[in-house]
Amino acid sequence: MFRLLYEQNSITRSYQLIWMIVCLLVSGQGMLDAADKTPALAADSAKRKVYFTTDVVPLLTRLNCNSGGCHGKSTGQNGFKISLLGFDPAMDYSAIARESRGRRIFPGDPDRSLLLLKATGLVPHGGGRLLEADSADYALLYDWIEQGAIGPHPDDPKINKIELSPGNRVFQQRSSLKLQVTAHFSDGTQRDVTHQSIYESNYPEIGKVDQEGLITTQSRGGVFAVMARFGEKIAVFQGVVPYHSTGQKKLTGYPSEKQLSKLDQHLVAQWKKLGILPSKPVDDATFIRRVTLDICGTLPTVDEVRQYLADSRADKRERLIDRLLERPEYASFFALKWADILQNRGSGYGTRNQRAGTMLFSAWIRDSIAANKPYDRFVTELLTATGRQAQNPPAIWYRSVRSTPDYVESVAQAFLGVRVQCAQCHHHPAERWSEDDYYSFAAIFSRVGRKGGFADAEVPTNEVIYLKDEGEVHNPRSGKLMQPRPLGGPDFKVSRFDDPRRNLAKWMTSPENPFFARTMVNRMWGHFFGRGIIHPIDDARSTNPPTNPVLLNELAYDFAVNGYDVKQLIREITNSYAYRLSANPNETNAEDRQCFARYYPKRLSAEVLLDGISQVLDVPTVFPGGPGVFPEGMRAVNLPDENIRFNFLDVFGRPARTSACECERTVDPALSQALELVNSKEIQRKLTDKNGYIEQLASNQKTHSENVREIFVRTLSRPPRTSEVKTAVKYLNSEKNRHEAYRSLVWALLATNEFMMNH
C-alpha cells in the first residue's frame, strides 16, 4: 500500500495520508459500535438491491440534504453541491461518488465513508447529526455503498406513482391519523415508503403533519391538504375539520333547496360538513353598494340608492346586476383589472412615445369587455397578435412580454393559473413541471419576430410583431432542442408555415383543457368574494387544491358550455345566495376564511378609493398628463397605465405591472395610508374646493338633519341610524364655522372602515 502511495503525486499522497489519520482519530468506540452493528443489521435485512434514484435520493431529500438551505442551493454548501430536491440524480451521483477524488464513499469499508461519518456526526458536519448508526436509513446507505455504490441506470425501476391511504376524510378537532404511502414502480413492484417520504400541510393551523406522516388536527375547523412526496412523485390528502364538536346539537337554519342554485347547493353541502351556518342575507342598502363597487368600481349615487330601496319587486337584485353590466363603468373597471394582469406598463422608459401604445391597448381591452367578447376569443386574439400597434392593439402585449421567462410565466399565470417560475432552473418542488416543460412551453414563442419601430430606452416602440421562419429554444442545462409543447399538453407538429401560438390558443381554449376555464372562474370568484376557491387565485397546483372542488368544476363547466360568456359568469356569481350574505359573522362561522359562509370584507383598491372620494366631494382629480393633459373629470380607473405619478395611488397599493400576478396589487393596511388620509394635499383640495360638495352643504338652506341624511347615503350608501343623526347634528350645532363643521364630518366618514371597505 505504501509503495502505491509513493508512486502517486505528492498532493494525492498527502491527501491519502491525512485521510487515513482522520479515520484512525475518529474511530473510537462509536466507530467500533457502528461497525459492529451495521453489518449485523444488514445481514438481518432482505439484502434487496438498493437503487440510487429510488432509494438514496429520496432519503437525501427526507434528510434535507438537497434542500434550498443546504447542499441543494445554487452554490452548494461547503464545496458540496447536489440538485435541488434530487431532481437530477445523475448530477447527484457524480457529486457524491466522483467529486473530491471519490472520498465521500468507501465501498471497501462503508462505515468509513465520509457520507456516513458526517451524517452520524462522527466527523464535524454543519447540518448536525442526521442519522443514528443503528437506524434503517443508515442501513440503506450502508447497503448501497457495500453493493458498489452503483449510480443511476436507464434500466433501473422508476417510480410510476405514489398512493396515499386512507383517503380523504372528515376529522374531529384534536384528533390524529397516520398516513401510509405506497410507491408503485415500473417493474411492477410496490413498496411501503411512508418512512422515506416527506410531508407538508398547507394549513398547519388546521391540520399539521409530522415527518412520519402523522396528521394532528388543531382546535379550529376548516379544510386542509397534506402533500406527500417520494422521489419526484407527489400525492395529496385532503381533510375537513368541522368547527363544532360531535357532542353539540344538530345545526338548523340552512336555506331550503328552493332558494338555492346548483352552485349554492355545493356551498351548503360543505357548510353542513363543516358544521357552520351561513350569516344572514344583507339588507338592500348594503347589497347595492357591494355589487356596484364590485361590478363598476364606483359608488351608487344617492338617487340610485333611494330608488333601489323603494323598489318592491322580487327580482330587483337581478335587474340591478343586469343594469350594472351594461354601464360603461363596468368595462372600465374590469379593463383596469386586465391591464394589470397583461402588464400594460408605461414606466421604465419614456412615456412620451409609450403613452400612445398603452392608451390603444387599454382601449382595446375596455372595448372587448364592453362588447362581452367571449373570453376564449379575447385570449386568442392576444396570444396570436401580429402587426403594428395602431392596426392591431393586442400586439402591444408583446412590448412588455418579450423574453423567454416573460412568455412562459405570464401566459401560464394569467391564463392557466400556474406559477411555473421555479421550473426555469430546476424541477418544480411542489408540482410536476420540469425544466423540459418550461422550455418546451417557451418554444411556442420562439418564432415571434420584431422589426421596425424606434428605440425608446429599454423597449422599442411601434415595432411590428411577425412570425419568423425559424426559431429554437434549448434547455440550458441539457442543451436539448425543445419542441413546442404546452404545459401538460401534446407536442405541436408545426411547419414553417404554421404559427405555434395558434396551436396553443386552440389547445388552451378547448373545453377539455384542465386549466383555462377553471382559472378564469376562480379569478372572477376571487374578485367578488375577496378570496378564490383556489387561493392564491393564480397558484393552482396539486398541493394547493380548491377548498370546494365540486363548486369550482361546476363553475368551469358552465362557463365553457355558455361559450365563455363573462357577463353570464358574473351573473351566476353575483346572483348566488353566498354573495348576498352579510359580512357579520355568527357564532358558528366567525373563524371561516375558506368556505364563503359569510362575505369577506375587502378594502377598496387604490383607484376605486380615490374615485370614490372624488365622487363624494364632487371634485374630480387632476392627473398629470406626461405628455399632454388628461380631460377634465378623468377617473383613476380609466388611466391608461401606471406611469401617472400620483402619491395617493402608490400609497394605497397600485401595482407596478411587472408581472401577471394579481398579488402585485396590495390592499393591506399600512401606516403610510393613515398619514396620506391626514396629510394628502389632494384630499385637502377636494375638501376646500369652492365648487365642491362641502361648499354646497355649507351654503344650502337645508337643516342639519336633512343634510346629515344625505351625507350618509352619499358616502356610505345607507340612511343614517337615529343615534348617528343625533350625534352628527349635535356636533354641527356645536361648531361656529359651518364650512369647517361639514368638512370635518364628511372627512371623518371618508376615513371610516365602512367607507374604505367593501362589505
C-alpha positions in Angstrom: 0.0 0.0 0.0 2.8 2.4 0.9 4.5 1.7 -2.4 1.3 2.6 -4.2 1.1 5.8 -2.2 4.7 6.7 -3.1 4.0 6.2 -6.8 1.2 8.8 -6.8 1.8 12.5 -6.9 2.6 14.4 -3.7 -0.9 16.1 -3.4 -2.6 12.7 -3.7 -0.2 11.1 -1.2 -0.7 13.9 1.3 -4.5 13.6 0.9 -4.5 9.9 1.4 -2.2 10.0 4.5 -4.3 12.8 6.1 -7.5 10.8 5.4 -6.0 7.7 7.0 -5.1 9.7 10.1 -8.6 11.2 10.3 -10.2 7.8 10.1 -7.9 6.5 12.9 -8.6 9.5 15.1 -12.4 9.4 14.7 -12.6 5.6 15.0 -13.1 5.3 18.8 -15.7 3.2 20.4 -18.5 4.9 18.5 -16.9 3.8 15.2 -16.4 0.3 16.5 -20.0 0.1 17.6 -21.2 1.3 14.3 -19.0 -1.2 12.5 -20.3 -3.9 14.7 -24.0 -3.0 14.4 -24.4 -2.2 10.8 -23.2 -5.5 9.2 -25.5 -7.3 11.6 -28.4 -5.1 10.7 -27.7 -5.5 7.0 -27.4 -9.3 7.4 -30.8 -9.4 9.1 -32.4 -7.5 6.3 -33.5 -9.0 3.0 -30.5 -7.5 1.3 -32.5 -6.3 -1.7 -30.7 -4.3 -4.3 -30.5 -0.6 -3.4 -31.1 1.8 -6.3 -29.6 5.3 -6.3 -32.6 7.1 -7.8 -35.5 5.4 -6.0 -33.8 4.7 -2.6 -30.8 7.0 -2.0 -32.1 10.2 -3.5 -35.4 10.2 -1.6 -33.5 9.6 1.6 -31.3 12.7 0.9 -34.5 14.6 0.3 -36.1 13.5 3.5 -32.9 14.4 5.5 -33.0 17.9 3.8 -29.5 17.4 2.4 -30.7 18.6 -1.0 -32.9 21.4 0.2 -32.5 25.0 -0.8 -30.9 25.9 2.5 -28.3 23.2 2.3 -26.4 21.3 -0.5 -29.3 21.8 -2.9 -28.9 25.6 -3.2 -27.3 27.1 -6.3 -23.9 27.5 -4.7 -24.0 24.3 -2.7 -22.7 24.1 0.8 -19.0 23.8 1.9 -17.9 22.7 -1.5 -20.6 20.0 -1.9 -23.5 20.7 -4.3 -26.3 18.4 -5.4 -29.5 19.1 -7.3 -32.4 20.8 -5.5 -34.7 18.1 -4.1 -32.9 15.4 -6.0 -34.5 16.1 -9.5 -31.1 15.4 -11.2 -29.9 12.0 -10.0 -27.0 11.8 -12.4 -25.6 15.1 -11.1 -26.1 13.9 -7.5 -24.3 10.7 -8.1 -21.4 12.4 -9.7 -21.1 14.8 -6.8 -21.3 12.0 -4.2 -19.3 9.3 -5.8 -16.8 11.0 -8.1 -16.1 14.5 -6.9 -13.2 15.2 -4.5 -11.5 12.0 -5.7 -14.3 9.9 -4.5 -13.5 10.4 -0.9 -17.2 10.6 0.2 -17.8 6.9 -0.2 -15.6 3.9 0.7 -17.0 0.6 -0.7 -14.3 -1.4 1.0 -15.5 -0.4 4.4 -18.8 1.5 4.1 -18.7 2.7 7.8 -15.6 4.7 6.9 -17.4 6.6 4.1 -17.5 10.3 4.7 -21.1 10.3 3.7 -22.0 8.2 6.7 -19.4 9.7 9.1 -20.8 13.2 8.6 -24.4 12.1 8.7 -23.8 10.4 12.1 -21.8 13.3 13.5 -18.6 11.3 13.8 -16.9 13.9 11.6 -17.9 17.6 12.1 -20.9 18.4 9.9 -22.6 21.8 9.5 -26.0 20.1 9.3 -25.6 18.3 12.6 -26.3 14.7 13.2 -28.9 13.3 10.8 -28.6 9.6 11.3 -28.1 7.0 14.1 -25.8 4.2 13.3 -28.4 1.6 14.1 -31.2 3.1 12.0 -32.8 1.8 8.9 -31.8 4.8 7.0 -28.1 4.2 7.9 -28.5 0.6 6.8 -29.9 1.6 3.4 -26.9 3.9 2.7 -24.5 1.2 4.1 -26.1 -1.4 1.8 -25.9 0.9 -1.3 -22.2 1.6 -0.6 -21.4 -2.1 0.1 -23.1 -3.1 -3.1 -20.7 -0.9 -5.0 -22.3 2.5 -4.8 -23.9 2.0 -8.2 -25.2 5.1 -9.9 -28.5 5.6 -11.9 -29.0 3.4 -14.9 -31.7 3.7 -17.6 -32.9 0.2 -16.9 -33.4 0.8 -13.2 -37.0 0.7 -11.9 -38.7 4.1 -12.0 -41.4 5.5 -9.7 -44.7 5.4 -11.6 -46.9 6.9 -8.9 -47.4 7.0 -5.2 -50.7 6.4 -3.4 -51.9 7.7 0.0 -54.1 5.8 2.3 -56.5 6.2 3.9 -58.4 8.5 1.5 -59.8 12.0 2.2 -61.9 12.2 5.3 -63.6 14.3 7.9 -61.8 14.7 11.3 -62.7 15.8 14.7 -60.8 18.6 16.3 -57.7 17.4 18.3 -57.6 14.0 16.5 -55.0 12.2 14.6 -54.5 9.9 11.6 -51.4 8.1 10.3 -50.9 8.2 6.6 -49.4 5.4 4.6 -47.6 6.0 1.3 -47.2 3.2 -1.2 -44.9 3.6 -4.2 -45.6 1.8 -7.5 -42.6 1.1 -9.7 -42.1 0.4 -13.4 -41.0 -3.2 -12.8 -44.5 -4.0 -11.3 -43.4 -3.9 -7.7 -44.7 -1.8 -5.0 -43.4 -0.8 -1.6 -44.4 1.0 1.6 -42.3 4.2 1.5 -44.1 6.0 4.4 -40.9 6.5 6.3 -38.9 7.6 3.2 -41.5 10.3 2.2 -41.7 13.9 3.2 -44.9 15.7 4.2 -46.2 19.2 4.3 -49.5 20.7 5.3 -50.9 23.8 3.5 -52.8 24.9 6.7 -50.9 23.6 9.7 -53.1 25.7 11.9 -56.0 23.4 10.9 -54.2 20.1 10.4 -50.4 19.7 10.9 -48.3 16.7 9.9 -45.0 15.4 11.2 -42.3 13.7 9.1 -43.7 10.3 9.9 -47.0 11.1 8.2 -49.0 11.6 11.4 -51.7 14.2 10.9 -52.9 16.0 14.0 -55.8 18.4 13.8 -55.9 21.5 15.9 -58.6 23.3 17.8 -60.1 25.1 14.9 -62.1 24.0 11.8 -61.5 24.3 8.1 -60.2 22.5 5.1 -56.6 21.5 4.7 -54.4 19.4 2.5 -51.3 17.4 3.1 -48.7 16.8 0.4 -46.6 13.6 0.4 -43.6 13.4 -1.8 -41.4 10.4 -2.6 -38.8 11.0 -5.2 -40.3 13.2 -7.9 -43.9 11.9 -7.3 -46.5 13.8 -5.2 -49.8 12.7 -3.7 -52.2 14.9 -1.8 -54.6 14.1 1.0 -57.4 16.5 1.9 -59.1 16.7 5.3 -62.1 18.6 6.7 -62.3 19.6 10.3 -65.8 20.7 11.5 -65.9 23.9 13.5 -68.1 22.3 16.2 -67.7 19.0 18.1 -69.9 16.0 17.6 -71.4 16.5 21.0 -73.2 19.7 20.1 -76.8 19.6 18.9 -77.5 19.4 15.2 -77.5 22.8 13.5 -80.6 24.2 11.8 -81.3 27.2 9.8 -79.8 26.3 6.4 -81.6 27.7 3.4 -84.0 25.4 1.6 -83.1 23.9 -1.7 -85.8 26.0 -3.4 -83.7 29.1 -2.6 -80.5 27.7 -4.0 -78.8 27.4 -7.3 -76.6 24.4 -8.1 -73.6 26.5 -7.1 -75.2 27.3 -3.7 -76.1 23.7 -3.1 -72.4 22.8 -3.3 -71.6 25.5 -0.8 -74.4 24.5 1.6 -73.2 20.9 1.5 -69.8 22.0 2.6 -71.2 24.2 5.3 -73.1 21.3 6.7 -70.0 19.1 6.6 -68.0 21.8 8.5 -70.8 22.4 11.0 -71.3 26.1 10.3 -74.3 28.2 9.5 -74.2 31.0 6.9 -74.6 34.6 8.0 -77.9 36.3 7.4 -78.5 37.9 4.0 -77.6 41.6 3.8 -80.1 44.4 3.6 -80.7 46.2 0.3 -78.5 49.2 1.1 -75.5 47.0 1.7 -76.2 44.9 -1.4 -76.4 47.9 -3.8 -73.2 49.3 -2.5 -71.4 46.0 -2.6 -72.4 44.9 -6.1 -72.0 48.4 -7.6 -68.4 48.6 -6.3 -67.7 45.0 -7.4 -69.1 45.4 -10.9 -68.5 49.0 -11.7 -65.8 50.1 -9.3 -67.9 53.1 -8.3 -70.3 54.1 -5.5 -74.0 54.2 -6.2 -75.4 57.7 -6.3 -78.0 59.0 -3.8 -80.8 58.7 -6.3 -79.8 55.1 -7.2 -79.8 54.1 -3.6 -83.1 55.6 -2.9 -84.8 54.2 -6.0 -83.4 50.7 -5.2 -84.6 50.8 -1.6 -88.1 51.9 -2.7 -88.3 49.1 -5.3 -90.5 46.3 -4.1 -90.1 43.9 -7.0 -88.9 40.4 -6.1 -86.3 40.3 -8.8 -84.9 43.8 -8.2 -81.4 42.4 -7.4 -81.2 40.5 -10.7 -82.4 43.7 -12.5 -79.8 45.7 -10.7 -77.0 43.3 -11.8 -78.1 43.4 -15.4 -78.1 47.3 -15.4 -74.7 47.4 -13.9 -73.3 45.1 -16.5 -74.5 47.4 -19.3 -72.9 50.5 -17.8 -69.6 51.8 -19.3 -68.1 51.8 -15.8 -68.2 48.0 -15.8 -66.0 47.8 -18.9 -63.6 50.4 -17.5 -63.3 48.7 -14.1 -62.5 45.3 -15.5 -60.2 46.8 -18.1 -58.2 48.1 -15.3 -58.0 44.6 -13.8 -56.8 43.1 -17.1 -54.4 45.9 -17.8 -52.7 44.9 -14.5 -52.6 41.2 -15.5 -51.5 41.9 -19.0 -48.8 44.3 -17.8 -49.9 47.4 -19.8 -46.9 49.2 -18.5 -45.7 52.8 -19.1 -42.9 53.1 -16.6 -39.2 52.3 -17.1 -39.0 54.2 -20.4 -40.1 57.4 -22.0 -43.8 58.0 -21.6 -43.9 60.4 -24.5 -43.6 57.6 -27.0 -45.1 54.8 -24.9 -48.4 56.5 -23.9 -49.9 56.1 -27.4 -49.5 52.4 -27.1 -50.7 52.0 -23.6 -53.8 54.0 -24.4 -54.5 51.9 -27.5 -54.1 48.6 -25.6 -56.2 49.9 -22.7 -59.0 50.9 -25.1 -58.9 47.5 -26.9 -59.3 45.7 -23.5 -62.1 48.0 -22.5 -63.9 47.7 -25.8 -63.6 43.9 -25.7 -65.1 43.8 -22.3 -67.9 46.2 -23.2 -68.8 44.1 -26.2 -68.7 41.0 -24.0 -66.2 39.4 -26.3 -66.1 35.7 -25.5 -63.1 35.0 -23.2 -61.6 32.4 -25.5 -61.6 34.8 -28.4 -60.1 37.6 -26.2 -57.2 35.4 -25.2 -56.7 34.0 -28.8 -56.5 37.5 -30.3 -54.0 38.5 -27.7 -51.7 35.5 -28.0 -51.7 35.3 -31.8 -51.4 39.1 -32.3 -49.2 40.3 -35.2 -48.7 43.7 -36.9 -48.3 47.2 -35.7 -49.9 48.6 -32.5 -52.0 51.1 -34.4 -53.6 48.4 -36.6 -53.7 45.6 -34.0 -53.6 46.9 -30.4 -53.2 43.4 -28.8 -49.7 43.3 -30.4 -48.7 45.8 -27.7 -48.8 43.0 -25.2 -45.5 41.8 -26.8 -43.9 45.1 -25.9 -43.8 44.2 -22.2 -43.7 40.5 -22.6 -40.5 40.0 -24.6 -38.3 37.3 -23.2 -38.5 33.5 -22.7 -39.3 33.9 -19.0 -41.9 36.6 -19.8 -43.7 34.3 -22.3 -43.8 31.3 -20.1 -44.6 32.9 -16.8 -47.0 35.5 -18.0 -49.1 33.1 -20.1 -49.0 30.3 -17.5 -50.0 32.5 -14.6 -52.6 34.7 -16.4 -54.5 32.1 -18.3 -53.6 28.7 -16.8 -53.3 29.8 -13.1 -49.9 28.1 -12.8 -46.8 29.5 -11.2 -44.1 27.8 -13.1 -41.2 30.1 -12.4 -39.3 27.5 -10.4 -39.0 25.2 -13.4 -36.8 27.6 -15.2 -33.8 26.4 -13.1 -35.0 23.1 -11.5 -37.9 20.8 -11.3 -40.9 22.5 -9.5 -40.7 21.5 -5.9 -44.4 21.1 -5.4 -45.7 20.2 -8.8 -44.9 18.0 -11.8 -43.4 20.7 -14.0 -39.8 20.1 -15.1 -37.2 22.3 -16.9 -38.2 20.5 -20.1 -41.8 21.5 -19.6 -40.7 25.1 -19.1 -38.6 25.4 -22.2 -41.0 23.4 -24.4 -43.6 26.0 -23.5 -41.2 28.7 -24.3 -40.5 27.1 -27.7 -44.1 28.0 -28.7 -43.0 31.7 -28.8 -39.5 31.1 -30.3 -40.6 32.4 -33.7 -42.1 35.7 -32.5 -40.2 38.3 -34.5 -39.9 42.0 -34.1 -38.9 44.7 -36.6 -39.2 48.4 -37.2 -40.2 50.9 -34.6 -37.8 53.2 -32.8 -35.8 52.6 -29.7 -37.2 54.3 -26.6 -34.7 53.5 -23.8 -35.3 49.8 -22.9 -38.2 48.9 -25.1 -38.8 49.6 -28.9 -42.0 51.5 -29.7 -44.4 50.9 -32.6 -42.5 47.8 -33.7 -44.0 45.2 -36.0 -44.7 41.7 -34.5 -44.5 38.9 -37.1 -43.9 35.2 -37.3 -40.3 34.2 -38.2 -39.5 31.2 -40.4 -37.2 29.8 -37.7 -36.7 29.9 -34.0 -35.3 27.5 -31.4 -35.2 27.1 -27.7 -32.8 24.8 -25.9 -32.8 23.6 -22.3 -29.8 25.5 -21.0 -28.9 22.7 -18.6 -29.0 19.7 -21.0 -28.6 21.6 -24.3 -31.6 19.6 -25.7 -33.6 21.2 -28.5 -37.2 21.6 -27.2 -40.2 21.0 -29.3 -43.2 23.4 -28.8 -45.5 21.9 -26.2 -47.9 23.5 -23.7 -47.9 22.6 -20.0 -49.4 19.2 -19.7 -50.3 19.1 -23.4 -49.1 17.3 -26.6 -46.1 18.2 -28.8 -47.2 20.6 -31.6 -46.5 19.3 -35.1 -45.9 22.6 -37.0 -44.2 23.5 -40.2 -42.5 26.8 -41.1 -45.9 28.0 -42.3 -47.7 27.3 -39.0 -47.9 29.5 -36.0 -47.4 27.5 -32.8 -49.2 30.2 -30.9 -52.4 29.3 -32.8 -51.9 25.7 -31.7 -51.5 27.0 -28.1 -54.7 29.1 -28.3 -56.6 26.1 -29.8 -55.4 23.8 -27.1 -55.8 26.3 -24.3 -59.4 27.3 -25.1 -60.7 23.8 -25.6 -63.5 22.9 -23.2 -61.4 19.8 -22.2 -58.5 22.0 -21.1 -57.9 21.3 -17.4 -56.7 24.9 -16.6 -58.3 27.5 -18.8 -61.9 27.8 -17.7 -61.1 26.9 -14.1 -58.5 29.7 -13.9 -60.9 32.3 -15.2 -63.9 31.4 -13.0 -61.6 31.1 -9.9 -60.2 34.6 -10.8 -63.7 36.1 -11.0 -64.8 34.3 -7.9 -61.8 35.8 -6.1 -62.7 39.2 -7.4 -66.2 39.2 -6.0 -65.5 37.3 -2.7 -62.0 38.6 -1.9 -60.7 35.0 -2.0 -60.5 32.3 -4.6 -61.8 28.8 -4.4 -58.1 28.1 -5.1 -56.1 30.7 -3.2 -54.0 32.4 -4.2 -56.1 32.6 -7.3 -53.2 32.1 -9.8 -51.4 29.3 -7.9 -53.3 26.2 -9.0 -51.3 23.0 -8.2 -52.0 19.6 -6.8 -50.5 20.7 -3.5 -52.9 23.7 -3.3 -56.3 22.1 -4.0 -59.5 24.0 -4.2 -61.4 24.3 -0.9 -64.6 23.3 -2.8 -63.6 21.2 -5.9 -67.2 20.4 -6.9 -68.1 24.1 -6.9 -65.1 25.1 -9.0 -65.8 22.3 -11.5 -69.4 23.3 -11.8 -68.5 27.0 -12.5 -65.9 26.0 -15.0 -68.2 23.6 -16.8 -71.0 26.2 -17.0 -68.5 28.9 -18.2 -67.3 26.6 -21.1 -70.8 25.5 -22.0 -72.0 29.0 -22.2 -69.4 30.0 -24.7 -67.0 31.6 -22.3 -69.6 34.4 -21.6 -68.0 36.6 -18.9 -71.1 38.6 -18.2 -73.1 35.4 -17.6 -70.4 34.2 -15.3 -70.6 37.4 -13.3 -74.4 37.0 -13.2 -74.0 33.5 -11.7 -71.6 34.6 -9.1 -73.4 37.8 -8.0 -76.9 36.2 -8.0 -75.7 33.4 -5.8 -77.0 33.0 -2.3 -73.5 33.2 -0.9 -72.8 36.6 -2.5 -75.8 38.0 -0.7 -74.6 37.0 2.8 -73.7 39.5 5.4 -70.1 40.2 6.4 -71.1 40.0 10.0 -70.2 36.5 11.4 -72.3 34.4 13.6 -71.1 32.1 16.4 -70.5 29.2 14.1 -68.7 30.9 11.1 -66.6 33.5 12.8 -63.4 31.6 12.0 -64.3 30.7 8.5 -61.8 32.1 5.9 -62.2 29.5 3.2 -65.7 28.4 2.6 -67.7 31.6 2.0 -70.3 31.1 4.8 -70.1 34.9 5.0 -68.9 37.8 2.9 -65.2 38.7 3.4 -64.8 42.5 3.6 -62.1 43.9 1.4 -60.5 47.3 1.1 -61.3 49.3 -2.0 -58.5 49.3 -4.5 -56.4 52.5 -4.8 -58.1 53.8 -8.0 -61.6 53.0 -6.7 -60.9 54.6 -3.4 -59.6 57.8 -5.0 -62.6 58.0 -7.4 -65.0 57.3 -4.5 -63.6 60.3 -2.6 -63.8 62.4 -5.7 -67.4 61.3 -6.2 -68.5 62.1 -2.7 -66.8 65.5 -2.6 -67.8 66.3 -6.2 -64.3 67.4 -7.1 -62.6 65.5 -9.9 -58.9 64.6 -9.6 -56.4 66.4 -11.9 -53.8 63.9 -13.1 -50.5 64.9 -14.7 -50.6 64.0 -18.3 -46.9 63.4 -19.1 -47.2 64.4 -22.0 -50.3 66.4 -22.6 -53.3 66.8 -20.2 -55.9 64.3 -19.4 -59.5 65.5 -19.9 -61.4 67.1 -17.0 -63.2 64.6 -14.9 -60.8 61.7 -15.7 -61.3 58.9 -13.3 -58.4 57.0 -11.8 -59.9 53.7 -13.0 -59.7 55.0 -16.6 -56.0 55.9 -16.5 -54.2 54.1 -19.4 -51.2 52.9 -17.5 -49.5 53.1 -14.1 -46.9 55.7 -15.1 -49.0 58.6 -13.9 -47.3 59.9 -10.8 -49.8 60.2 -8.0 -48.8 59.5 -4.5 -52.2 58.5 -3.2 -52.4 55.7 -5.7 -49.0 54.4 -4.9 -49.5 54.5 -1.1 -52.8 52.6 -1.4 -51.2 49.7 -3.5 -51.3 50.5 -7.2 -49.3 47.8 -8.9 -46.1 48.3 -11.0 -47.4 45.9 -13.6 -44.1 44.0 -13.8 -45.7 40.5 -13.7 -49.0 38.8 -14.4 -49.6 38.2 -10.7 -52.6 40.0 -9.1 -50.6 39.8 -5.9 -48.8 43.0 -7.1 -51.8 45.0 -6.2 -51.9 45.3 -2.4 -54.9 46.1 -0.2 -53.1 45.5 3.2 -53.3 48.4 5.7 -50.2 50.5 6.3 -49.2 53.5 8.4 -48.4 55.4 5.3 -52.1 55.2 4.3 -53.3 56.7 7.5 -50.8 59.5 7.1 -51.9 60.1 3.5 -55.5 60.4 4.6 -54.5 63.0 7.2 -51.9 64.9 5.1 -53.0 64.5 1.4 -52.9 67.7 -0.4 -55.3 66.3 -3.0 -57.9 65.4 -0.3 -57.5 68.8 1.3 -58.0 70.4 -2.1 -61.2 68.5 -2.6 -62.5 69.4 0.8 -61.9 73.1 0.3 -62.9 73.4 -3.4 -65.2 76.4 -3.9 -67.4 74.3 -6.2 -67.3 71.1 -4.2 -69.8 69.2 -2.1 -68.7 70.8 1.2 -69.5 74.3 -0.3 -72.9 73.0 -1.4 -73.6 71.7 2.1 -72.5 74.9 3.8 -74.4 77.2 1.6 -77.7 75.4 1.2 -80.8 76.2 3.2 -81.5 72.7 4.5 -81.4 71.8 8.1 -78.5 69.9 9.6 -80.7 66.8 10.0 -81.6 66.9 6.2 -78.0 67.3 5.2 -76.8 64.5 7.5 -79.3 62.1 6.0 -78.0 62.9 2.5 -74.3 62.8 3.6 -74.7 59.2 4.9 -76.4 58.0 1.8 -73.8 59.7 -0.4 -70.8 58.3 1.5 -72.0 55.0 3.0 -74.9 54.3 0.6 -77.3 53.9 3.6 -79.6 56.0 5.6 -78.1 57.0 9.0 -79.3 55.4 12.2 -81.2 57.6 14.6 -78.3 57.7 17.0 -76.0 58.8 14.2 -78.2 61.6 13.2 -78.5 62.8 16.7 -74.7 62.7 17.2 -73.9 64.4 13.9 -76.5 67.2 14.4 -75.2 67.8 17.9 -71.7 68.2 16.6 -72.7 70.5 13.7 -74.6 72.7 16.1 -71.6 73.0 18.4 -69.4 74.4 15.6 -69.5 78.1 14.7 -68.0 77.7 11.3 -70.5 75.8 9.1 -67.9 75.1 6.4 -65.4 73.6 8.9 -68.1 71.7 10.6 -69.3 69.9 7.4 -65.8 69.5 6.2 -64.8 67.6 9.4 -68.0 65.5 9.4 -67.6 64.3 5.8 -63.8 63.8 6.2 -64.5 61.7 9.3 -66.9 59.4 7.4 -64.5 59.1 4.5 -61.8 57.8 6.9 -64.0 55.1 8.4 -63.6 51.4 7.6 -67.2 51.4 6.4 -66.3 53.7 3.6 -62.9 52.3 2.7 -64.1 48.7 2.7 -66.5 46.8 0.5 -68.5 44.7 3.0 
